[in-house]
Amino acid sequence: MAINLVKGQKIDLTKGRSSLSSIMVGLGWDPVKKSGGGGFLKGLLGSGGGGADIDCDASVLLLDEKGKLAAKQNLVYFGNKTSQDGSVVHSGDNRTGDGDGDDEVINVNLNAISPSVHKLIFVVNIYQAQQKKQDFGLIQNAFIRLVDSSSKEELVHYNLSESYSGKTSLFLGELYRHGSEWKFSAIGEGTSDLDIGSIANKYL
């Protein structure tokens, strides 16, 4: 049964799970449903601010022991779907967040992660947030979950329950080395970074 985390909580993923070698990281969110009328016209305008759908993009930063992004290929997002060592693979972009379940999926082969990589940070940002005048106040039910790729067992589930109004990027969680084990930490921090480039620049 999955362990439900709260903000700031950490869990040892691999301790007692010697067979855990690959995980699926599912990230999800829903656009806030507008109340009231609008009918056909509202349907044409879409669900987001500024009359446009909200396009959230999930990304992963693979950082070295010093917390730096040592290679540009270690920024995995819709424009670079595979990390330099091949251990992290992005499933591709989902442009609306509609529907149930995971909106974007990132697969991580723990055994294939380069020894030089010590931390993986999972983030979501709103594409063209400034141009579309959108922020995470227009998003609800954001979550990150980790699933054993072999057994399909959900290991960890973290629902981001705070209000992130005014924020354009979310740091959901991080996977990091602790000795020979891998741990996961629930972060749940919102920032005003407008794109994945701005986020990546913090780690150069």
MARGUNU-337625 format. One record per residue (C-alpha): chain; residue number from 1; x, y, z. Coordinates in nm, 2 decimals. Layout:
chain = A; n = NUM; px = X; py = Y; pz = Z .
...
This chain:
chain = A; n = 1; px = 0.00; py = 0.00; pz = 0.00 .
chain = A; n = 2; px = 0.13; py = 0.34; pz = -0.09 .
chain = A; n = 3; px = 0.26; py = 0.57; pz = 0.18 .
chain = A; n = 4; px = 0.09; py = 0.91; pz = 0.17 .
chain = A; n = 5; px = 0.35; py = 1.19; pz = 0.24 .
chain = A; n = 6; px = 0.30; py = 1.54; pz = 0.37 .
chain = A; n = 7; px = 0.52; py = 1.84; pz = 0.28 .
chain = A; n = 8; px = 0.87; py = 1.80; pz = 0.41 .
chain = A; n = 9; px = 0.84; py = 1.43; pz = 0.48 .
chain = A; n = 10; px = 1.11; py = 1.19; pz = 0.36 .
chain = A; n = 11; px = 1.10; py = 0.81; pz = 0.30 .
chain = A; n = 12; px = 1.36; py = 0.55; pz = 0.22 .
chain = A; n = 13; px = 1.26; py = 0.40; pz = -0.11 .
chain = A; n = 14; px = 1.50; py = 0.11; pz = -0.15 .
chain = A; n = 15; px = 1.57; py = 0.00; pz = 0.21 .
chain = A; n = 16; px = 1.41; py = -0.34; pz = 0.24 .
chain = A; n = 17; px = 1.33; py = -0.34; pz = -0.13 .
chain = A; n = 18; px = 1.64; py = -0.50; pz = -0.28 .
chain = A; n = 19; px = 1.45; py = -0.58; pz = -0.60 .
chain = A; n = 20; px = 1.34; py = -0.22; pz = -0.67 .
chain = A; n = 21; px = 1.54; py = -0.12; pz = -0.97 .
chain = A; n = 22; px = 1.30; py = 0.09; pz = -1.18 .
chain = A; n = 23; px = 1.03; py = 0.34; pz = -1.09 .
chain = A; n = 24; px = 0.76; py = 0.52; pz = -1.27 .
chain = A; n = 25; px = 0.71; py = 0.88; pz = -1.15 .
chain = A; n = 26; px = 0.36; py = 1.00; pz = -1.23 .
chain = A; n = 27; px = 0.27; py = 1.36; pz = -1.21 .
chain = A; n = 28; px = -0.08; py = 1.50; pz = -1.23 .
chain = A; n = 29; px = -0.30; py = 1.81; pz = -1.20 .
chain = A; n = 30; px = -0.64; py = 1.93; pz = -1.30 .
chain = A; n = 31; px = -0.75; py = 2.27; pz = -1.43 .
chain = A; n = 32; px = -0.99; py = 2.44; pz = -1.18 .
chain = A; n = 33; px = -1.34; py = 2.41; pz = -1.31 .
chain = A; n = 34; px = -1.51; py = 2.74; pz = -1.36 .
chain = A; n = 35; px = -1.85; py = 2.78; pz = -1.20 .
chain = A; n = 36; px = -2.15; py = 2.95; pz = -1.34 .
chain = A; n = 37; px = -2.28; py = 2.97; pz = -1.70 .
chain = A; n = 38; px = -2.10; py = 3.03; pz = -2.02 .
chain = A; n = 39; px = -2.22; py = 2.72; pz = -2.21 .
chain = A; n = 40; px = -2.09; py = 2.68; pz = -2.56 .
chain = A; n = 41; px = -1.89; py = 3.00; pz = -2.55 .
chain = A; n = 42; px = -1.71; py = 2.89; pz = -2.23 .
chain = A; n = 43; px = -1.63; py = 2.56; pz = -2.39 .
chain = A; n = 44; px = -1.47; py = 2.74; pz = -2.68 .
chain = A; n = 45; px = -1.26; py = 2.96; pz = -2.46 .
chain = A; n = 46; px = -1.10; py = 2.67; pz = -2.27 .
chain = A; n = 47; px = -1.03; py = 2.62; pz = -1.91 .
chain = A; n = 48; px = -0.74; py = 2.85; pz = -1.83 .
chain = A; n = 49; px = -0.69; py = 3.22; pz = -1.77 .
chain = A; n = 50; px = -0.67; py = 3.45; pz = -2.07 .
chain = A; n = 51; px = -0.90; py = 3.21; pz = -2.26 .
chain = A; n = 52; px = -0.64; py = 2.94; pz = -2.31 .
chain = A; n = 53; px = -0.58; py = 2.59; pz = -2.18 .
chain = A; n = 54; px = -0.32; py = 2.55; pz = -1.91 .
chain = A; n = 55; px = -0.02; py = 2.37; pz = -2.04 .
chain = A; n = 56; px = 0.18; py = 2.23; pz = -1.75 .
chain = A; n = 57; px = 0.52; py = 2.08; pz = -1.82 .
chain = A; n = 58; px = 0.70; py = 1.82; pz = -1.60 .
chain = A; n = 59; px = 1.08; py = 1.82; pz = -1.59 .
chain = A; n = 60; px = 1.36; py = 1.65; pz = -1.40 .
chain = A; n = 61; px = 1.70; py = 1.80; pz = -1.31 .
chain = A; n = 62; px = 1.98; py = 1.54; pz = -1.24 .
chain = A; n = 63; px = 2.23; py = 1.71; pz = -1.01 .
chain = A; n = 64; px = 2.58; py = 1.61; pz = -0.91 .
chain = A; n = 65; px = 2.71; py = 1.59; pz = -0.55 .
chain = A; n = 66; px = 2.75; py = 1.97; pz = -0.53 .
chain = A; n = 67; px = 2.39; py = 2.02; pz = -0.64 .
chain = A; n = 68; px = 2.49; py = 2.14; pz = -0.99 .
chain = A; n = 69; px = 2.35; py = 2.06; pz = -1.33 .
chain = A; n = 70; px = 2.68; py = 1.94; pz = -1.48 .
chain = A; n = 71; px = 2.55; py = 1.86; pz = -1.83 .
chain = A; n = 72; px = 2.26; py = 2.02; pz = -2.03 .
chain = A; n = 73; px = 2.15; py = 1.66; pz = -2.12 .
chain = A; n = 74; px = 2.07; py = 1.61; pz = -1.75 .
chain = A; n = 75; px = 1.78; py = 1.85; pz = -1.78 .
chain = A; n = 76; px = 1.50; py = 1.61; pz = -1.89 .
chain = A; n = 77; px = 1.18; py = 1.78; pz = -2.03 .
chain = A; n = 78; px = 0.96; py = 1.78; pz = -2.34 .
chain = A; n = 79; px = 1.25; py = 1.91; pz = -2.54 .
chain = A; n = 80; px = 1.51; py = 1.65; pz = -2.42 .
chain = A; n = 81; px = 1.33; py = 1.33; pz = -2.32 .
chain = A; n = 82; px = 1.63; py = 1.12; pz = -2.21 .
chain = A; n = 83; px = 1.90; py = 1.20; pz = -1.96 .
chain = A; n = 84; px = 2.27; py = 1.17; pz = -2.06 .
chain = A; n = 85; px = 2.31; py = 0.83; pz = -1.90 .
chain = A; n = 86; px = 1.98; py = 0.70; pz = -2.03 .
chain = A; n = 87; px = 1.84; py = 0.64; pz = -1.68 .
chain = A; n = 88; px = 1.56; py = 0.89; pz = -1.70 .
chain = A; n = 89; px = 1.30; py = 0.89; pz = -1.98 .
chain = A; n = 90; px = 1.02; py = 1.15; pz = -2.02 .
chain = A; n = 91; px = 0.69; py = 1.01; pz = -2.17 .
chain = A; n = 92; px = 0.61; py = 1.34; pz = -2.35 .
chain = A; n = 93; px = 0.40; py = 1.65; pz = -2.31 .
chain = A; n = 94; px = 0.04; py = 1.66; pz = -2.20 .
chain = A; n = 95; px = -0.10; py = 2.00; pz = -2.29 .
chain = A; n = 96; px = -0.43; py = 2.02; pz = -2.09 .
chain = A; n = 97; px = -0.42; py = 1.82; pz = -1.77 .
chain = A; n = 98; px = -0.77; py = 1.70; pz = -1.84 .
chain = A; n = 99; px = -0.88; py = 1.34; pz = -1.75 .
chain = A; n = 100; px = -0.80; py = 1.12; pz = -1.45 .
chain = A; n = 101; px = -0.47; py = 0.97; pz = -1.35 .
chain = A; n = 102; px = -0.12; py = 1.07; pz = -1.44 .
chain = A; n = 103; px = -0.08; py = 1.36; pz = -1.68 .
chain = A; n = 104; px = 0.29; py = 1.31; pz = -1.75 .
chain = A; n = 105; px = 0.51; py = 1.01; pz = -1.67 .
chain = A; n = 106; px = 0.88; py = 0.99; pz = -1.61 .
chain = A; n = 107; px = 1.05; py = 0.66; pz = -1.59 .
chain = A; n = 108; px = 1.36; py = 0.62; pz = -1.38 .
chain = A; n = 109; px = 1.60; py = 0.32; pz = -1.39 .
chain = A; n = 110; px = 1.78; py = 0.35; pz = -1.05 .
chain = A; n = 111; px = 2.05; py = 0.10; pz = -1.15 .
chain = A; n = 112; px = 2.14; py = 0.30; pz = -1.46 .
chain = A; n = 113; px = 2.18; py = 0.64; pz = -1.29 .
chain = A; n = 114; px = 2.53; py = 0.76; pz = -1.33 .
chain = A; n = 115; px = 2.74; py = 0.75; pz = -1.01 .
chain = A; n = 116; px = 2.80; py = 1.13; pz = -1.06 .
chain = A; n = 117; px = 2.43; py = 1.20; pz = -1.02 .
chain = A; n = 118; px = 2.32; py = 1.24; pz = -0.65 .
chain = A; n = 119; px = 1.98; py = 1.40; pz = -0.67 .
chain = A; n = 120; px = 1.68; py = 1.42; pz = -0.91 .
chain = A; n = 121; px = 1.45; py = 1.71; pz = -0.87 .
chain = A; n = 122; px = 1.10; py = 1.69; pz = -1.02 .
chain = A; n = 123; px = 0.94; py = 2.02; pz = -1.11 .
chain = A; n = 124; px = 0.63; py = 2.14; pz = -1.30 .
chain = A; n = 125; px = 0.59; py = 2.48; pz = -1.47 .
chain = A; n = 126; px = 0.32; py = 2.65; pz = -1.67 .
chain = A; n = 127; px = 0.42; py = 2.69; pz = -2.03 .
chain = A; n = 128; px = 0.40; py = 3.06; pz = -2.14 .
chain = A; n = 129; px = 0.26; py = 3.15; pz = -1.80 .
chain = A; n = 130; px = 0.34; py = 3.52; pz = -1.84 .
chain = A; n = 131; px = 0.20; py = 3.56; pz = -2.19 .
chain = A; n = 132; px = -0.12; py = 3.37; pz = -2.09 .
chain = A; n = 133; px = -0.15; py = 3.54; pz = -1.75 .
chain = A; n = 134; px = -0.18; py = 3.20; pz = -1.58 .
chain = A; n = 135; px = -0.05; py = 3.07; pz = -1.24 .
chain = A; n = 136; px = -0.10; py = 2.77; pz = -1.02 .
chain = A; n = 137; px = -0.41; py = 2.92; pz = -0.87 .
chain = A; n = 138; px = -0.58; py = 2.79; pz = -1.18 .
chain = A; n = 139; px = -0.47; py = 2.43; pz = -1.10 .
chain = A; n = 140; px = -0.60; py = 2.19; pz = -0.84 .
chain = A; n = 141; px = -0.53; py = 1.83; pz = -0.73 .
chain = A; n = 142; px = -0.16; py = 1.84; pz = -0.81 .
chain = A; n = 143; px = 0.03; py = 1.53; pz = -0.71 .
chain = A; n = 144; px = 0.34; py = 1.32; pz = -0.76 .
chain = A; n = 145; px = 0.35; py = 0.94; pz = -0.71 .
chain = A; n = 146; px = 0.62; py = 0.67; pz = -0.74 .
chain = A; n = 147; px = 0.53; py = 0.33; pz = -0.87 .
chain = A; n = 148; px = 0.75; py = 0.01; pz = -0.88 .
chain = A; n = 149; px = 0.77; py = -0.05; pz = -1.26 .
chain = A; n = 150; px = 0.79; py = -0.42; pz = -1.22 .
chain = A; n = 151; px = 0.52; py = -0.50; pz = -0.97 .
chain = A; n = 152; px = 0.31; py = -0.19; pz = -1.05 .
chain = A; n = 153; px = 0.28; py = -0.13; pz = -0.68 .
chain = A; n = 154; px = 0.23; py = 0.24; pz = -0.58 .
chain = A; n = 155; px = 0.50; py = 0.31; pz = -0.33 .
chain = A; n = 156; px = 0.46; py = 0.68; pz = -0.25 .
chain = A; n = 157; px = 0.18; py = 0.94; pz = -0.31 .
chain = A; n = 158; px = 0.21; py = 1.31; pz = -0.23 .
chain = A; n = 159; px = -0.08; py = 1.55; pz = -0.28 .
chain = A; n = 160; px = 0.01; py = 1.91; pz = -0.29 .
chain = A; n = 161; px = -0.27; py = 2.06; pz = -0.08 .
chain = A; n = 162; px = -0.16; py = 2.42; pz = -0.04 .
chain = A; n = 163; px = -0.27; py = 2.72; pz = -0.25 .
chain = A; n = 164; px = -0.01; py = 2.81; pz = -0.51 .
chain = A; n = 165; px = -0.19; py = 3.12; pz = -0.64 .
chain = A; n = 166; px = 0.06; py = 3.35; pz = -0.81 .
chain = A; n = 167; px = 0.32; py = 3.08; pz = -0.85 .
chain = A; n = 168; px = 0.42; py = 2.97; pz = -1.20 .
chain = A; n = 169; px = 0.64; py = 2.67; pz = -1.11 .
chain = A; n = 170; px = 0.62; py = 2.39; pz = -0.85 .
chain = A; n = 171; px = 0.90; py = 2.19; pz = -0.70 .
chain = A; n = 172; px = 0.71; py = 1.86; pz = -0.62 .
chain = A; n = 173; px = 0.98; py = 1.63; pz = -0.48 .
chain = A; n = 174; px = 1.33; py = 1.50; pz = -0.50 .
chain = A; n = 175; px = 1.49; py = 1.16; pz = -0.52 .
chain = A; n = 176; px = 1.83; py = 1.15; pz = -0.37 .
chain = A; n = 177; px = 2.11; py = 0.91; pz = -0.27 .
chain = A; n = 178; px = 2.17; py = 0.84; pz = 0.10 .
chain = A; n = 179; px = 2.47; py = 0.60; pz = 0.12 .
chain = A; n = 180; px = 2.38; py = 0.30; pz = -0.09 .
chain = A; n = 181; px = 2.00; py = 0.38; pz = -0.07 .
chain = A; n = 182; px = 1.76; py = 0.60; pz = -0.25 .
chain = A; n = 183; px = 1.53; py = 0.83; pz = -0.06 .
chain = A; n = 184; px = 1.24; py = 1.05; pz = -0.16 .
chain = A; n = 185; px = 1.15; py = 1.39; pz = -0.01 .
chain = A; n = 186; px = 0.82; py = 1.57; pz = -0.06 .
chain = A; n = 187; px = 0.90; py = 1.94; pz = -0.13 .
chain = A; n = 188; px = 0.58; py = 2.12; pz = -0.24 .
chain = A; n = 189; px = 0.73; py = 2.46; pz = -0.30 .
chain = A; n = 190; px = 0.60; py = 2.71; pz = -0.54 .
chain = A; n = 191; px = 0.82; py = 2.97; pz = -0.72 .
chain = A; n = 192; px = 0.78; py = 3.25; pz = -0.97 .
chain = A; n = 193; px = 1.01; py = 3.09; pz = -1.23 .
chain = A; n = 194; px = 0.85; py = 3.15; pz = -1.57 .
chain = A; n = 195; px = 1.01; py = 2.86; pz = -1.76 .
chain = A; n = 196; px = 1.23; py = 2.55; pz = -1.72 .
chain = A; n = 197; px = 1.54; py = 2.75; pz = -1.84 .
chain = A; n = 198; px = 1.50; py = 2.99; pz = -1.54 .
chain = A; n = 199; px = 1.48; py = 2.69; pz = -1.31 .
chain = A; n = 200; px = 1.78; py = 2.52; pz = -1.46 .
chain = A; n = 201; px = 1.99; py = 2.84; pz = -1.43 .
chain = A; n = 202; px = 1.97; py = 2.81; pz = -1.05 .
chain = A; n = 203; px = 2.18; py = 2.50; pz = -1.07 .
chain = A; n = 204; px = 2.45; py = 2.60; pz = -1.31 .
